[in-house]
Amino acid sequence: MQKLRILNPQVKVFFTSGNLNDLPPQTAEKLKVSEIIEKPFSLASLLKKIKNAFHEEEPLPY
């Protein structure tokens, strides 16, 4: 991820986890991820996260 950020500091990174309860709160900040998605997830919820990441200034209503 660090190499990607050197090439493009604005790159969007998505992190998936099967159990967010065991994920330390600092993980997202440390990894500088755009979104954390808990497994299992539907295609619709994945699409929503992707759209929100690319439209951060205007979150989508759905």
Stockholm file with secondary structure:
# STOCKHOLM 1.0

chainA/1-62         MQKLRILNPQVKVFFTSGNLNDLPPQTAEKLKVSEIIEKPFSLASLLKKIKNAFHEEEPLPY
#=GR chainA/1-62 SS CHHHHHHCTTCCCEEEESCGGGSCTHHHHHHTCSEEEESSCCHHHHHHHHHHHHTTTSCCCC
#=GC SS_cons        CHHHHHHCTTCCCEEEESCGGGSCTHHHHHHTCSEEEESSCCHHHHHHHHHHHHTTTSCCCC
//
